[in-house]
Amino acid sequence: MRVLFTPRADRQMADLFDYVSDHSSEVVATRYLGRIVAFCEALDIFPLRGQQRNDIVPGLRTVGFERRITIAFVVETEAILIEGIFYGGQDFESLLKPGET
């Protein structure tokens, strides 16, 4: 099963890279995002982990990563779509509602 990052998730990863780079270093940011990507890619082994959140978007699941990140994803027939990478206390519920960006 393939793991695909949506444009929103790609933007969030780029923003997170910039934030970590500014507050630490590019090396730390590269390693941190590498761990996030590896975690997401490992969802293909057991894709139905995490909490089901049909109340936000049908088929949505969320899982925590290293206590600071919430990863939102949808499991489809042939792919896992990473819908969002939310850092800290971001209100991912509101941001993921249809019509939001």
N, CA, C and O of each residue as an XYZ file, in Angstrom:
404
protein
N       0.844     -1.171      0.000
C       0.000      0.000      0.000
C       0.896      1.243      0.000
O       1.842      1.335      0.782
N       0.598      2.166     -0.857
C       1.397      3.394     -0.950
C       0.960      4.423      0.084
O      -0.216      4.486      0.444
N       1.888      5.214      0.553
C       1.601      6.323      1.460
C       1.846      7.604      0.668
O       2.942      7.838      0.158
N       0.799      8.430      0.578
C       0.874      9.673     -0.189
C       0.572     10.857      0.717
O      -0.337     10.802      1.546
N       1.340     11.925      0.551
C       1.116     13.156      1.302
C       0.295     14.106      0.438
O       0.645     14.360     -0.715
N      -0.792     14.630      0.990
C      -1.608     15.598      0.267
C      -0.857     16.929      0.190
O       0.098     17.140      0.937
N      -1.275     17.825     -0.702
C      -0.623     19.142     -0.752
C      -0.652     19.865      0.598
O       0.314     20.538      0.959
N      -1.750     19.732      1.343
C      -1.823     20.370      2.664
C      -0.742     19.809      3.574
O      -0.046     20.572      4.244
N      -0.590     18.494      3.612
C       0.429     17.865      4.459
C       1.831     18.283      4.018
O       2.699     18.526      4.856
N       2.054     18.367      2.712
C       3.355     18.839      2.207
C       3.651     20.249      2.692
O       4.770     20.535      3.119
N       2.653     21.139      2.629
C       2.837     22.524      3.107
C       3.139     22.539      4.598
O       4.013     23.276      5.055
N       2.416     21.723      5.352
C       2.638     21.677      6.794
C       4.041     21.167      7.122
O       4.684     21.653      8.052
N       4.505     20.195      6.361
C       5.867     19.686      6.575
C       6.895     20.780      6.268
O       7.869     20.944      7.002
N       6.678     21.513      5.200
C       7.602     22.600      4.853
C       7.598     23.675      5.937
O       8.654     24.181      6.317
N       6.408     24.024      6.435
C       6.304     25.018      7.509
C       6.982     24.519      8.783
O       7.659     25.285      9.469
N       6.802     23.249      9.094
C       7.421     22.672     10.282
C       8.942     22.653     10.141
O       9.665     22.922     11.101
N       9.418     22.335      8.944
C      10.859     22.371      8.692
C      11.403     23.777      8.959
O      12.416     23.939      9.640
N      10.725     24.787      8.419
C      11.166     26.176      8.625
C      11.173     26.545     10.102
O      12.113     27.174     10.588
N      10.124     26.151     10.809
C      10.019     26.471     12.229
C      11.159     25.829     13.016
O      11.828     26.504     13.798
N      11.381     24.538     12.816
C      12.435     23.844     13.560
C      13.809     24.385     13.162
O      14.685     24.544     14.013
N      13.997     24.667     11.877
C      15.273     25.232     11.422
C      15.556     26.565     12.094
O      16.677     26.824     12.532
N      14.526     27.415     12.172
C      14.688     28.741     12.781
C      14.980     28.657     14.279
O      15.712     29.487     14.818
N      14.410     27.655     14.950
C      14.554     27.549     16.395
C      15.642     26.574     16.836
O      15.951     26.473     18.023
N      16.210     25.869     15.884
C      17.272     24.923     16.223
C      18.311     24.947     15.110
O      19.221     25.776     15.126
N      18.181     24.036     14.138
C      19.097     24.029     13.000
C      18.472     23.217     11.871
O      17.510     22.478     12.078
N      19.032     23.365     10.680
C      18.546     22.588      9.534
C      18.808     21.097      9.735
O      18.020     20.261      9.293
N      19.905     20.768     10.393
C      20.217     19.358     10.649
C      19.139     18.739     11.543
O      18.640     17.650     11.258
N      18.789     19.429     12.609
C      17.752     18.936     13.520
C      16.416     18.838     12.786
O      15.688     17.858     12.945
N      16.095     19.849     11.984
C      14.831     19.848     11.235
C      14.780     18.687     10.242
O      13.750     18.027     10.105
N      15.879     18.445      9.560
C      15.932     17.346      8.587
C      15.733     16.002      9.285
O      14.992     15.152      8.792
N      16.378     15.811     10.408
C      16.232     14.549     11.152
C      14.801     14.387     11.672
O      14.221     13.305     11.581
N      14.245     15.457     12.210
C      12.895     15.398     12.768
C      11.877     15.052     11.682
O      11.048     14.161     11.867
N      11.939     15.754     10.556
C      11.007     15.463      9.479
C      11.254     14.079      8.887
O      10.315     13.421      8.439
N      12.491     13.638      8.881
C      12.780     12.280      8.430
C      12.087     11.239      9.297
O      11.580     10.240      8.788
N      12.063     11.473     10.616
C      11.364     10.549     11.517
C       9.858     10.581     11.281
O       9.194      9.547     11.352
N       9.320     11.760     11.002
C       7.881     11.871     10.723
C       7.538     11.105      9.449
O       6.579     10.334      9.424
N       8.316     11.313      8.399
C       8.069     10.629      7.125
C       8.187      9.116      7.307
O       7.354      8.369      6.794
N       9.206      8.656      8.028
C       9.379      7.221      8.253
C       8.190      6.646      9.016
O       7.726      5.548      8.707
N       7.699      7.376     10.006
C       6.529      6.942     10.763
C       5.313      6.826      9.844
O       4.582      5.837      9.894
N       5.105      7.834      9.013
C       3.973      7.815      8.079
C       4.096      6.655      7.096
O       3.113      5.965      6.827
N       5.279      6.437      6.568
C       5.476      5.345      5.612
C       5.241      3.978      6.271
O       4.847      3.029      5.594
N       5.477      3.873      7.575
C       5.246      2.616      8.282
C       3.763      2.336      8.508
O       3.401      1.242      8.942
N       2.909      3.300      8.222
C       1.469      3.065      8.349
C       1.002      1.962      7.402
O      -0.048      1.360      7.626
N       1.767      1.692      6.349
C       1.362      0.640      5.407
C       1.369     -0.748      6.059
O       0.714     -1.662      5.559
N       2.091     -0.916      7.152
C       2.153     -2.207      7.838
C       0.862     -2.466      8.621
O       0.326     -3.574      8.593
N       0.379     -1.463      9.305
C      -0.847     -1.572     10.093
C      -1.604     -0.254      9.939
O      -1.544      0.600     10.824
N      -2.308     -0.085      8.833
C      -2.903      1.216      8.519
C      -4.090      1.614      9.386
O      -4.430      2.797      9.429
N      -4.723      0.696     10.064
C      -5.909      1.051     10.836
C      -5.582      1.371     12.292
O      -6.431      1.213     13.169
N      -4.371      1.814     12.548
C      -4.007      2.227     13.901
C      -4.524      3.637     14.171
O      -5.036      4.308     13.275
N      -4.387      4.062     15.389
C      -4.835      5.392     15.760
C      -6.316      5.425     16.070
O      -6.969      4.391     16.215
N      -6.821      6.628     16.166
C      -8.219      6.836     16.523
C      -9.035      7.177     15.287
O      -8.654      8.051     14.508
N     -10.148      6.495     15.109
C     -11.034      6.808     13.995
C     -11.775      8.103     14.308
O     -12.291      8.274     15.413
N     -11.829      9.024     13.326
C     -12.446     10.339     13.525
C     -13.448     10.657     12.421
O     -13.329     11.672     11.734
N     -14.429      9.783     12.261
C     -15.479     10.013     11.275
C     -16.293     11.265     11.575
O     -16.969     11.791     10.691
N     -16.232     11.751     12.826
C     -16.946     12.972     13.193
C     -16.368     14.209     12.500
O     -17.043     15.233     12.395
N     -15.140     14.116     12.036
C     -14.496     15.237     11.345
C     -14.628     15.058      9.839
O     -15.156     15.925      9.143
N     -14.145     13.925      9.348
C     -14.182     13.574      7.921
C     -14.389     12.058      7.848
O     -13.706     11.318      8.556
N     -15.313     11.578      7.012
C     -15.496     10.128      6.901
C     -14.180      9.416      6.543
O     -13.485      9.793      5.600
N     -13.865      8.378      7.326
C     -12.660      7.592      7.075
C     -11.389      8.145      7.686
O     -10.337      7.513      7.589
N     -11.457      9.311      8.314
C     -10.264      9.929      8.893
C      -9.817      9.183     10.145
O     -10.632      8.741     10.954
N      -8.505      9.057     10.279
C      -7.891      8.498     11.479
C      -6.810      9.470     11.935
O      -6.228     10.185     11.120
N      -6.545      9.495     13.237
C      -5.455     10.317     13.762
C      -4.581      9.466     14.673
O      -5.048      8.541     15.337
N      -3.314      9.806     14.681
C      -2.356      9.111     15.533
C      -1.312     10.132     15.987
O      -0.934     11.031     15.235
N      -0.858      9.979     17.222
C       0.156     10.880     17.747
C       1.555     10.426     17.357
O       1.806      9.246     17.112
N       2.454     11.398     17.309
C       3.862     11.131     17.016
C       4.715     11.963     17.957
O       4.615     13.190     17.968
N       5.541     11.314     18.735
C       6.499     11.961     19.652
C       5.863     13.070     20.493
O       6.485     14.111     20.706
N       4.691     12.872     20.951
C       3.966     13.736     21.892
C       3.670     15.140     21.398
O       2.964     15.870     22.095
N       4.158     15.564     20.250
C       3.941     16.938     19.783
C       3.215     17.021     18.445
O       2.759     18.097     18.058
N       3.102     15.918     17.746
C       2.535     15.910     16.400
C       1.286     15.038     16.382
O       1.249     13.968     16.989
N       0.266     15.515     15.677
C      -0.890     14.687     15.350
C      -0.883     14.491     13.847
O      -0.854     15.454     13.080
N      -0.909     13.237     13.437
C      -0.931     12.900     12.020
C      -2.341     12.447     11.681
O      -2.880     11.534     12.308
N      -2.934     13.095     10.680
C      -4.282     12.754     10.227
C      -4.172     12.073      8.873
O      -3.469     12.553      7.984
N      -4.870     10.949      8.717
C      -4.764     10.207      7.467
C      -6.058      9.453      7.161
O      -6.888      9.211      8.038
N      -6.196      9.093      5.893
C      -7.335      8.319      5.421
C      -6.788      7.086      4.713
O      -5.887      7.183      3.880
N      -7.341      5.937      5.052
C      -6.938      4.682      4.414
C      -7.909      4.414      3.273
O      -9.109      4.240      3.488
N      -7.376      4.386      2.068
C      -8.179      4.060      0.896
C      -7.798      2.665      0.415
O      -6.923      2.027      1.001
N      -8.435      2.194     -0.626
C      -8.209      0.836     -1.113
C      -6.749      0.575     -1.460
O      -6.206     -0.467     -1.092
N      -6.110      1.501     -2.160
C      -4.744      1.265     -2.624
C      -3.708      2.223     -2.062
O      -2.529      2.140     -2.405
N      -4.148      3.136     -1.194
C      -3.202      4.124     -0.675
C      -3.645      4.636      0.690
O      -4.818      4.571      1.059
N      -2.669      5.144      1.418
C      -2.910      5.858      2.666
C      -2.606      7.314      2.364
O      -1.490      7.654      1.971
N      -3.597      8.170      2.547
C      -3.431      9.598      2.274
C      -3.156     10.326      3.582
O      -3.994     10.338      4.483
N      -1.985     10.929      3.679
C      -1.656     11.747      4.842
C      -2.305     13.101      4.600
O      -1.889     13.855      3.721
N      -3.328     13.397      5.390
C      -4.126     14.614      5.210
C      -3.556     15.804      5.960
O      -3.796     16.949      5.577
N      -2.805     15.550      7.020
C      -2.265     16.666      7.770
C      -1.249     16.241      8.805
O      -1.311     15.142      9.356
N      -0.301     17.149      9.058
C       0.730     16.988     10.082
C       0.571     18.212     10.985
O       0.960     19.317     10.607
N       0.007     18.018     12.161
C      -0.338     19.143     13.028
C       0.578     19.162     14.242
O       0.684     18.175     14.970
N       1.242     20.300     14.454
C       2.234     20.451     15.502
C       1.619     21.094     16.742
O       0.798     22.005     16.639
N       2.016     20.619     17.883
C       1.614     21.240     19.140
C       0.117     21.234     19.336
O      -0.539     20.218     19.107
N      -0.415     22.333     19.750
C      -1.830     22.420     20.077
C      -2.717     22.908     18.942
O      -3.800     23.437     19.193
N      -2.279     22.742     17.705
C      -3.116     23.185     16.588
C      -4.481     22.510     16.649
O      -4.592     21.339     17.012
N      -5.508     23.254     16.294
C      -6.881     22.743     16.277
C      -7.107     21.981     14.978
O      -7.729     22.488     14.045
N      -6.592     20.756     14.930
C      -6.681     19.971     13.700
C      -8.119     19.646     13.336
O      -8.442     19.482     12.160
N      -8.986     19.550     14.340
C     -10.385     19.229     14.068
C     -11.025     20.299     13.180
O     -11.677     19.972     12.188
N     -10.843     21.560     13.530
C     -11.399     22.651     12.727
C     -10.698     22.757     11.371
O     -11.339     23.004     10.350
N      -9.398     22.573     11.372
C      -8.632     22.715     10.126
C      -8.942     21.622      9.111
O      -8.758     21.832      7.912
N      -9.404     20.473      9.559
C      -9.695     19.370      8.654
C     -11.146     19.328      8.168
O     -11.475     18.572      7.254
N     -11.995     20.123      8.767
C     -13.401     20.126      8.336
C     -13.477     20.522      6.880
O     -12.707     21.366      6.422
N     -14.406     19.916      6.142
C     -14.540     20.278      4.704
C     -14.691     21.788      4.527
O     -15.402     22.457      5.276
N     -14.002     22.294      3.519
C     -14.024     23.717      3.218
C     -12.921     24.503      3.879
O     -12.705     25.666      3.540
N     -12.211     23.891      4.823
C     -11.091     24.556      5.484
C      -9.798     24.223      4.732
O      -9.761     23.263      3.961
N      -8.749     25.003      4.949
C      -7.460     24.739      4.313
C      -6.414     24.363      5.311
O      -5.269     24.108      4.939
